[in-house]
Amino acid sequence: MTDNHDPISSHSDLFPPSHIAALERLKAFVPSAGRHYAAQRNRDPGPGQRDNVSLLSPYIRHRVLSEHQVIEAVLQRHSPEAAEKFVQEVFWRTYWKGWLQMRPQVWRAFLREQAEDRKRMEEDTALQAAVTAAEEGRSGVEGFDDWARELVHTGYLHNHARMWFASIWIFTLELPWTLGADFFLRHLRDADPASNTLGWRWIAGIQTPGKTYLARADNIARFTDNRFQPANLAAEALPIREESPPPPAPLPALRTLPPGQRVLLLLHGDDLSGQEVLPAKVDVGGIAVARQGHPDNPWPFGGATASWFAALAEDAAQRASNTLQQPASVLSHLDADSLREACTLAEVRVIATPEAPVGPIADALERIAGELEADGIELIPLRREWDELAWPHATHGFFRFKRQIPELLVRSGL
């Protein structure tokens, strides 16, 4: 611990779990979303000093706010040129999701490697002690330990700090990258299977084979306003050798709901505003909101994040109920038994749900769909227009993808 470490205990309520709070934060950020954001976004002045970034990512990640809604608000205040950097940051999340959606085997490979590393840690007491020390902020690396504590206490890290943290975890502490990615997944309020997994792969030199990210003390000092200047960081970042990413597969086409179809609307951790994706003239007989993933694989993973998301799910249920004028129930888990009961109460045989990108929720829905089909209940995922337009362009790197952003904005009515 350093003498100038940041006080973080008072910032544990950084993301109030409500739609109203998300809208208020968006409104407060919009004036700064142009050139001020572009000039200041890479600085990490520490907890309680976040006016240089939006702090919207948890709300966008769970689609309490949609990407379209956020960019629309920003472009009403700023020109596309002034807001270019912020718009690109929103599209980074879209890009990662699209990239993984066309390569789901990368997610499955991560889960397998993570399980292997966990098993290895159980058998290796030295590795277990090193990982525990890193997660508890006791590694002895200045800055890194502060970020570990900040993450656990607030559920947030500045994007630049995430990069430094991951690089130090992999190349200085020489810990398995999958366990670092798991640490982020357990604690980040905006934990996202795509951006988190692929971001750690990129740092490690796996995502773009041979290209790594090396944390440097001078860079950390510069962008933390000289709060941290860690010593003895790794001098080189040798890439981790794994198989090259597979080529993209076409996105599967999804079914559409016919007019007048009576459905149960299912909302989940990947989209808490799914009422926005329902076609016109669909007859909604009821609403269910899952506050967790499948009982065999709960999501969110971490306890504090799970409690925060449960409150967000309650808020989403009330909001959907008010919008659709139908009763909404909050399910403790995303499982077939709970959905059968919800369908019986709503007198429906079709469940409509916003499509879940590759990750734990999609895995749960795929499993549940087969179980429900045996009972004559159909689960139909609905893809948002934003994803339909953007995901197919995530075939290569982001810099090729971003050339499509102006056209994507036009096609989205922005």
C-alpha positions in Angstrom: 0.0 0.0 0.0 1.3 3.5 -0.8 1.0 6.6 1.3 -1.0 8.4 -1.4 -3.5 5.5 -2.1 -7.0 6.7 -2.9 -9.8 6.6 -0.3 -12.5 4.4 -1.8 -14.8 3.4 1.0 -17.2 6.2 0.3 -17.7 5.4 -3.4 -19.4 2.0 -3.1 -22.7 3.5 -4.4 -21.2 4.7 -7.7 -24.0 3.2 -9.8 -27.5 3.7 -8.4 -29.5 0.7 -9.7 -32.3 2.5 -11.5 -33.3 3.7 -14.9 -33.9 7.2 -13.5 -30.4 7.3 -12.2 -29.0 6.2 -15.6 -31.0 9.0 -17.4 -29.8 11.6 -14.9 -26.2 10.5 -15.4 -26.5 10.7 -19.2 -28.0 14.2 -18.9 -25.1 15.3 -16.7 -22.5 13.8 -19.0 -23.8 15.1 -22.4 -22.3 18.6 -22.1 -18.8 17.0 -21.7 -19.1 14.3 -24.3 -17.4 16.3 -27.1 -13.9 17.6 -27.3 -13.6 17.7 -23.5 -14.1 14.0 -23.4 -11.7 13.4 -26.3 -8.9 15.4 -24.5 -9.4 14.1 -21.0 -10.7 10.5 -21.3 -7.4 8.7 -20.8 -6.7 10.4 -17.5 -7.4 8.4 -14.3 -7.4 10.9 -11.5 -8.8 8.4 -9.1 -12.1 7.5 -7.3 -14.4 10.5 -6.8 -12.9 12.4 -9.7 -14.5 10.9 -12.7 -15.9 13.9 -14.5 -13.7 13.2 -17.5 -15.6 9.9 -18.3 -19.3 9.1 -18.6 -19.7 6.4 -15.9 -22.5 5.0 -18.1 -21.0 1.6 -19.0 -22.9 -0.5 -16.5 -26.2 0.9 -17.7 -25.3 0.4 -21.4 -23.9 -3.1 -20.7 -27.2 -4.2 -19.2 -29.2 -2.1 -21.7 -30.9 0.0 -19.1 -29.9 2.6 -21.7 -29.4 1.6 -25.3 -26.4 2.5 -27.4 -28.8 4.3 -29.8 -30.3 6.3 -26.9 -26.9 7.4 -25.6 -25.4 8.4 -28.9 -28.6 10.2 -29.9 -28.5 12.3 -26.7 -24.8 13.2 -27.4 -25.3 14.1 -31.1 -28.1 16.4 -30.2 -25.5 18.5 -28.3 -22.3 17.9 -30.3 -21.3 17.5 -33.9 -20.2 14.1 -35.1 -16.7 15.4 -35.3 -16.6 16.7 -31.8 -18.2 13.6 -30.4 -16.2 11.2 -32.5 -14.1 9.7 -29.7 -17.1 9.1 -27.4 -19.1 7.5 -30.2 -16.2 5.2 -31.0 -16.0 4.1 -27.4 -19.7 3.1 -27.5 -19.1 1.2 -30.7 -16.1 -0.6 -29.2 -18.5 -2.5 -27.0 -20.7 -3.3 -30.0 -17.7 -4.4 -32.0 -16.5 -6.8 -29.3 -20.0 -8.3 -29.0 -20.3 -8.8 -32.8 -16.8 -10.3 -33.0 -17.6 -12.9 -30.4 -21.1 -13.5 -31.7 -19.5 -14.7 -35.0 -16.9 -16.8 -33.1 -18.6 -18.4 -30.1 -16.0 -21.1 -29.8 -13.6 -18.4 -28.4 -15.9 -18.0 -25.4 -16.1 -21.8 -24.9 -12.3 -22.0 -25.1 -12.0 -19.3 -22.5 -14.3 -21.3 -20.1 -12.3 -24.5 -20.6 -8.9 -22.8 -20.1 -10.3 -20.9 -17.0 -11.5 -24.2 -15.5 -8.0 -25.7 -16.1 -6.3 -22.8 -14.5 -8.6 -22.9 -11.5 -7.9 -26.6 -11.0 -4.1 -25.9 -11.3 -4.5 -23.1 -8.7 -6.2 -25.6 -6.3 -3.2 -27.9 -6.6 -0.5 -25.2 -6.5 -0.5 -23.4 -3.1 2.1 -20.9 -4.3 -0.1 -19.9 -7.3 -3.1 -19.8 -5.1 -1.4 -17.4 -2.6 -0.1 -15.2 -5.5 -3.6 -14.9 -7.0 -5.2 -14.2 -3.6 -2.6 -11.5 -2.8 -3.2 -9.9 -6.2 -7.0 -9.9 -5.8 -6.8 -8.5 -2.2 -4.4 -5.7 -3.2 -1.4 -7.2 -1.5 0.9 -7.8 -4.5 3.3 -5.1 -3.5 3.0 -3.3 -6.9 2.1 0.4 -6.5 -1.0 1.3 -8.3 -2.0 -2.3 -9.0 -2.9 -2.9 -5.4 -5.0 0.3 -5.3 -6.9 -0.7 -8.4 -7.6 -4.1 -7.0 -9.2 -2.5 -3.9 -11.0 0.0 -6.0 -12.5 -2.7 -8.2 -13.7 -4.7 -5.2 -15.2 -1.7 -3.4 -16.8 0.2 -6.3 -17.3 -2.3 -9.1 -15.5 0.0 -11.5 -12.1 0.7 -12.9 -11.1 3.4 -15.5 -10.5 1.8 -18.8 -6.8 2.8 -18.8 -6.4 1.3 -15.3 -8.0 -1.9 -16.6 -5.3 -2.1 -19.3 -2.4 -1.4 -16.8 -3.9 -3.9 -14.3 -4.2 -6.7 -16.9 -0.7 -6.1 -18.2 0.8 -6.2 -14.7 -1.2 -9.3 -13.8 0.0 -11.2 -16.9 3.6 -9.9 -17.5 4.9 -8.7 -14.1 3.1 -11.0 -11.7 3.0 -13.8 -14.3 -0.4 -15.0 -13.3 -2.8 -16.9 -15.7 -4.7 -14.4 -17.8 -8.0 -16.3 -17.5 -8.0 -15.9 -13.7 -7.5 -12.1 -14.1 -10.4 -12.0 -16.5 -12.4 -14.0 -14.0 -11.6 -11.4 -11.3 -12.9 -8.6 -13.5 -16.0 -10.7 -14.4 -16.8 -11.2 -10.7 -16.5 -7.5 -9.7 -17.1 -5.1 -12.5 -20.6 -3.7 -12.7 -20.2 -3.5 -16.5 -18.7 -7.0 -16.7 -19.2 -8.2 -20.2 -18.3 -11.6 -21.6 -17.2 -10.2 -25.0 -15.3 -7.0 -24.1 -13.7 -8.5 -21.0 -12.6 -11.8 -22.5 -11.4 -10.2 -25.7 -9.8 -7.3 -24.0 -7.7 -9.6 -21.8 -6.8 -11.7 -24.9 -5.6 -8.5 -26.6 -3.4 -7.5 -23.7 -1.9 -11.0 -23.6 -1.1 -11.1 -27.3 -3.7 -13.7 -28.2 -6.5 -11.6 -29.8 -4.1 -10.0 -32.3 -1.4 -12.7 -32.4 1.9 -11.3 -31.3 0.6 -7.8 -30.3 0.7 -7.2 -26.6 0.2 -4.3 -24.2 3.0 -3.5 -21.8 2.3 -1.3 -18.8 5.0 1.3 -18.2 5.7 3.3 -15.1 6.1 6.6 -16.9 2.8 6.1 -18.7 1.0 5.2 -15.5 2.5 8.3 -13.7 1.5 10.6 -16.6 -2.1 9.5 -16.8 -2.7 9.1 -13.0 -1.5 12.7 -12.3 1.7 11.2 -10.7 -0.3 9.3 -8.1 1.5 6.1 -9.0 4.9 5.3 -10.5 5.4 1.5 -9.8 8.8 0.0 -9.7 10.1 -3.2 -11.2 7.4 -3.7 -13.8 8.1 -6.2 -16.6 10.4 -4.8 -19.2 8.9 -6.8 -22.0 5.6 -8.4 -22.8 6.1 -11.7 -24.6 2.9 -12.8 -26.2 1.1 -15.9 -25.0 1.0 -18.4 -27.7 -2.5 -19.8 -28.5 -4.3 -20.7 -31.6 -5.2 -17.8 -33.9 -8.8 -16.6 -33.7 -11.1 -18.6 -36.0 -12.7 -16.9 -39.1 -16.1 -15.4 -38.5 -19.3 -17.4 -39.2 -22.4 -15.7 -40.5 -24.9 -14.5 -37.9 -27.9 -16.9 -37.8 -31.2 -15.4 -38.9 -33.8 -15.2 -36.1 -37.5 -15.8 -36.3 -40.0 -13.0 -36.2 -43.1 -12.8 -34.2 -46.4 -12.7 -36.2 -48.8 -9.8 -35.4 -51.2 -10.7 -32.6 -48.9 -13.4 -31.2 -49.5 -13.7 -27.4 -46.2 -13.9 -25.6 -44.5 -13.8 -22.2 -41.8 -11.1 -22.4 -38.6 -12.3 -20.7 -35.9 -9.8 -19.7 -32.5 -10.8 -18.5 -29.0 -9.5 -17.6 -28.1 -8.7 -21.2 -31.1 -6.6 -21.9 -33.3 -5.0 -19.3 -35.2 -2.9 -21.8 -36.4 -5.7 -24.1 -39.9 -4.2 -24.4 -38.2 -1.9 -26.9 -37.5 -4.8 -29.3 -41.1 -6.2 -29.4 -42.8 -5.9 -32.8 -45.9 -3.8 -33.1 -49.2 -5.5 -32.3 -47.7 -8.3 -30.2 -50.0 -9.4 -27.4 -48.0 -9.4 -24.2 -49.7 -11.6 -21.6 -47.0 -11.1 -18.9 -43.5 -10.1 -18.1 -40.7 -12.0 -16.3 -37.3 -10.5 -15.4 -34.5 -12.9 -14.4 -32.3 -11.5 -11.6 -29.7 -14.3 -12.1 -28.5 -16.7 -14.7 -29.1 -20.4 -14.6 -28.8 -22.0 -11.2 -25.9 -24.2 -12.4 -24.0 -21.1 -13.7 -25.2 -18.0 -11.9 -24.6 -14.6 -13.6 -23.5 -12.1 -12.5 -20.7 -14.1 -10.9 -19.7 -11.9 -8.0 -21.9 -11.4 -4.9 -21.8 -7.6 -4.7 -22.5 -7.3 -8.4 -25.3 -9.9 -8.2 -27.0 -7.9 -5.4 -26.6 -4.7 -7.4 -28.1 -6.3 -10.5 -31.0 -7.8 -8.5 -32.0 -4.2 -7.6 -31.6 -3.2 -11.2 -33.8 -6.1 -12.3 -36.5 -5.1 -9.8 -36.4 -1.6 -11.3 -36.6 -3.0 -14.9 -39.7 -5.1 -13.9 -41.5 -2.1 -12.7 -40.6 -0.1 -15.7 -41.7 -2.8 -18.2 -44.9 -3.3 -16.3 -45.7 0.5 -16.4 -44.9 0.6 -20.2 -46.9 -2.5 -21.2 -49.6 -2.4 -18.5 -49.0 -6.0 -17.6 -47.9 -7.7 -14.4 -44.2 -8.4 -14.1 -42.6 -11.1 -11.9 -38.9 -11.2 -10.9 -37.4 -14.7 -11.2 -34.7 -15.7 -8.8 -32.9 -17.6 -11.6 -33.2 -18.2 -15.3 -34.5 -21.8 -15.4 -37.1 -23.8 -17.2 -39.3 -24.4 -14.1 -39.7 -20.7 -13.3 -40.5 -20.0 -17.0 -43.1 -22.8 -17.2 -44.8 -21.3 -14.2 -44.7 -17.8 -15.6 -46.2 -19.1 -18.9 -49.0 -20.8 -17.1 -49.9 -17.6 -15.2 -49.8 -15.6 -18.4 -51.6 -18.2 -20.4 -49.0 -18.3 -23.2 -47.0 -20.9 -25.0 -44.5 -18.5 -26.6 -41.7 -16.6 -24.7 -40.2 -13.6 -26.5 -36.8 -12.4 -25.2 -34.2 -9.9 -26.5 -31.3 -11.9 -28.0 -28.5 -12.5 -25.5 -25.0 -12.2 -27.0 -22.5 -15.0 -26.5 -22.0 -15.5 -22.8 -23.6 -17.1 -19.7 -27.1 -15.8 -20.4 -27.0 -17.1 -24.0 -25.8 -20.4 -22.7 -28.6 -20.6 -20.2 -31.3 -19.7 -22.8 -30.0 -22.3 -25.2 -30.3 -24.9 -22.5 -33.7 -23.8 -21.4 -35.1 -23.6 -24.9 -34.6 -27.3 -25.4 -36.2 -28.1 -22.0 -39.2 -25.9 -22.7 -39.7 -27.3 -26.3 -40.5 -30.7 -24.8 -43.5 -29.0 -23.1 -44.6 -27.3 -26.2 -43.3 -23.9 -25.1 -41.3 -21.9 -27.7 -38.5 -19.5 -26.8 -38.0 -16.9 -29.5 -35.0 -14.5 -29.3 -35.4 -11.0 -30.9 -32.4 -9.2 -32.2 -32.2 -5.4 -31.8 -31.8 -3.4 -35.1 -28.5 -1.9 -33.7 -27.0 -5.3 -33.4 -28.4 -6.5 -36.7 -26.8 -3.6 -38.5 -23.4 -3.5 -36.7 -22.4 -7.0 -35.7 -21.8 -8.3 -39.3 -19.1 -5.7 -39.7 -17.0 -7.1 -36.8 -15.1 -9.5 -39.1 -11.6 -8.1 -38.6 -10.0 -5.5 -36.3 -11.8 -2.5 -34.9 -10.0 0.0 -37.2 -11.7 -1.6 -40.2 -15.0 -1.8 -38.3 -14.9 1.9 -37.3 -14.9 3.0 -41.0 -18.5 1.8 -41.0 -19.6 3.9 -38.1 -20.8 7.0 -40.1 -23.0 4.7 -42.3 -24.2 2.8 -39.2 -25.3 6.1 -37.6 -27.2 7.1 -40.8 -28.9 3.7 -41.0 -29.8 3.9 -37.3 -31.4 7.3 -37.9 -28.7 9.2 -36.1 
